[in-house]
């Protein structure tokens, strides 16, 4: 059976990645084992004060960004966004929760966590931030999400302490740079020949996957 690998880059603090998570789940439901998502992180909110406070200064700063998120939420009733995002809670960086998830993913691969633990933590952190307005840059919130899923905190801390989680996250960021990833979310298919970025709908993903399933040979990727 042909399987389409999809390298999927996102930032945990990105609202478009929050929307895209529903589409990723829909793709998994529609195609099952015919697709294989390879989740990775890119850094969009690595420095939130600079990204929003300075980057959005001409558009109202944090208040303007909050209004932007409300407008996005109004277009997608299937997601829930807390009205106080970036007003009363301002995570300093997405790097911290990214590191936490990478530690969980390593622990999962080594059998120290149940299968699917990293994906559950990723979804749990997004829900904690966007719906509950909790600061997921703090270790206390990260631990609470993991404990709610039943993950041993010691297994996560061990992968942070030995440096393996840092190495894995550095690898993600280097891959994002090498692949020319411009933002979150980004989907890379067909050995890098196809890149889908931003607010990508399910039908667009579906069409690209179906075409690759129909003609899996990379020899047919381009007429140029």
LINPEWO-V242212 format. One record per helix or strand of 2 or more residues. SS is the DSSP state (H for helix, E for strand). FROM is the first residue (numbers start at 1). LEN is the number of residues. If there is no record, write none. Layout:
# LINPEWO-V242212
<<SS:FROM:LEN> <SS:FROM:LEN>>
This chain:
# LINPEWO-V242212
<<E:4:7> <H:15:20> <E:35:7> <H:48:7> <H:57:3> <H:61:15> <H:95:15> <H:117:14> <H:139:11> <H:153:9> <H:164:15> <E:186:4> <E:194:4> <H:202:13> <H:218:3>>
